[in-house]
Amino acid sequence: MTTARRDTYTPETLLSVAVRVFNERGYDGTSMEHLSKAAGISKSSIYHHVSGKEELLRRAVSRALDGLFGILDEPGATRGRALERVEYVTRRTVEVLMAELPYVTLLLRVRGNTRTERWAMERRRDFDHRVADLLKAAAADGDLRADLDTRLATRLLFGMVNSLVEWYRPQVGTGYDRQQVADAVVRLAFDGLRTAP
């Protein structure tokens, strides 16, 4: 390995490599040796940037969670009828997932084996609850079907959204751009959830 590569390694590029390896091997199946080999730097160089692999995990899932929670503060998520807000949140969730695909993929794969994983799972549940609250409000407004349990509808909605991590590969060229996918998810979900005109 050349000295130039070591000199140009940054915490961001190290994080990108770690996320790729975590997604390939699983977090539990990844050692610092695996990360060192994938990054092409020594373990001591990694420790120069982070305290260990759990810090890398926390940084990675924080990036995904920050993107998702940031949606909830955007004007489209805070203004207007509840139905418009939940459609906006759904669309933006798809867009964030696609923009931050490796990070969100890792977030969706954590299983609660470490403190960081349990924290990430709790934050995911909080996000889901906030979306469920929007669905409840839309149903109370009479805009969504009242015969569906909102918690179940939330799980099904995000099951569809989260399935993107299994097949969407922008570098391979799935033939769909972010806008097409976001539009399709919103139409499929909310055409079935809306009250009949």
N, C-alpha and C positions, 0 to 999 in steps of 0.2 A: 504494500500500500504506500502511496506517496504521502509526503508530508503536507502537500497542498490540500489534499482531501481532508486530512485531520484538522488543518487550520480553518477550513471553511465549514466544518460541521457545526450546526446550530441546534439549540434545543428543539426548534420547530422541525428540522429535517430528521432529527433523532425520533421525535414523536411520531412522525409519519411512518418511519420504518417500524417502530414498535407496534403501531396500530395494525400495519400489514401482517406482521408476524403473529400478533395476538389473534387476529382473525383467521389466519391459516392454521395455527397450532392450538388455539384455545389459550386463554390466559393461564390456566393452571399448567398447561403443557409447555409453556415457554419459560426458559431459564435465561439468566443474564448472559450465559454463553451463547444461546441462540441469538439474542439481541446483538451481542458483540459481533458475531459472524455476519449477521444480516446487514449491520451498519458498516462493517469493514473497519471498525475501530476497537481499541482495547476496552475491556471492562472498566479499567480505571478511568478511561476517557468518558465513558457513560456516567460513571459516578461523579465526574467533574460537573455534569449538567443536572443530575437528579440523584435522589437518595436511593433509588431502587426501582424495580419494575412496578410496584404499587403506585408510586408517584406518577409514573408514565400512564398507568391506567386511569388514575384520577384526572390527570390533565386531559386525557383523551375523552373520557365520558363527560367531563365538565364542558368541553367544547361542544359536544352534541347537545347536552342539556341546556347550556346557555343559548344555543340557537333556538331550541324549542320554546323555552320560557320567554325569550325575547319576543316571540310572536304574540304572546298574550298581552304585551304592552303596546303593540302597534295600534294606531288609530282604528284600523279595520276590525280589530278584535275587541275594542272598547266602546265603539259608537254604533248606534243603529239598533235595529231589532235583533233579538237573540239569534234568530235563524240566519240573518246576514252575517253576524259575528261568527257563528259556529262554521258556516260555510267558508268564511275567510280563514279561520284557524285551520280548517282541514286542508284547504288549498296551500296555505303557507307551510304547513307541516310536511306535505308532499315535497314542496320546493326545497325546504331545509334538508329533508332526508336525502334528496337527490344531490344537493350541493355538498353535503357533508357525509356522503355515503359510507366511507370506511369507519368514520367515528360513530355514526348512528348504528351501523351494523354491530360494532363492538358493544355499544350501549344495550342493544337488544339481546345480546348473547350473555351478558353477565348473569350469574346464577346465585349470588349471595354468599359465596364462600369466604369473602374477606370483608373487612369493614368498608372499604371503598365500594365494593359491589353492593353491599346492603344499603349504603347511602344512595347509590345511583338508582337502585330499585325503588327506594322510597320516593325519590324525586320523580321518577317516572309515574309512580302511582299518583302523586300530587298533580302532575300534569293531566293525567287521565281524569281525575276527579274534577278538575277545573273545566275540562271539556264536557264532562257529564253534566255539570251544573248549567252550562250553556244549552245543552240539549233539553234539560228539564225546563229551563226558562222558555225555550222555543215551543215546547209542548204546552206549557202553561199559557202562552200567547195564542195557542190554537193553530200554530204554523206547522207543527209536527204531529204525527199520529200519536194519540194518547194511549193506544192499545199495545205499545211496545215499551218494555222496561228500558229506561234510559241507560242503566249500567250495562245491560246486554247490548244495546245499540252502540254504546261507546266502544265496547270490546270488539264487536263485529266491525265497526268503522275502522278502528286502529289495527285490527287484524288485516284488513285489506291494505291499509296504508303501509303497515310494517312489512307486508309480504314483498314490497319492492326490493328490499335488501337481498332477497333470494334470486331475483332475476334481472334487475336493472343494472346494466353495465355500460356506462357512457363511452368508455374507451373501446368497447367492442362494436358499438353502434347498434343499439336495439331497434333503431328506426323511429324511435319516439323521442321528442324533445320534452323538456320539463313541463312546458305549458300544456302539451297534449295530455300528458299523464295526469297532471293536476286537474285539468278539465274533466277527464274521464272519471276520475275518482269522485269528484264532487257530483257529477251528473248521476253516476251509478248509485251513490249513497243517498243523495237527497231527493232524487226522484222517487225512491222507495220509502223515504221517511216523511215526506211532505203529506199534509192532509189533502184529500181530494178536493179539487176546486168546486 
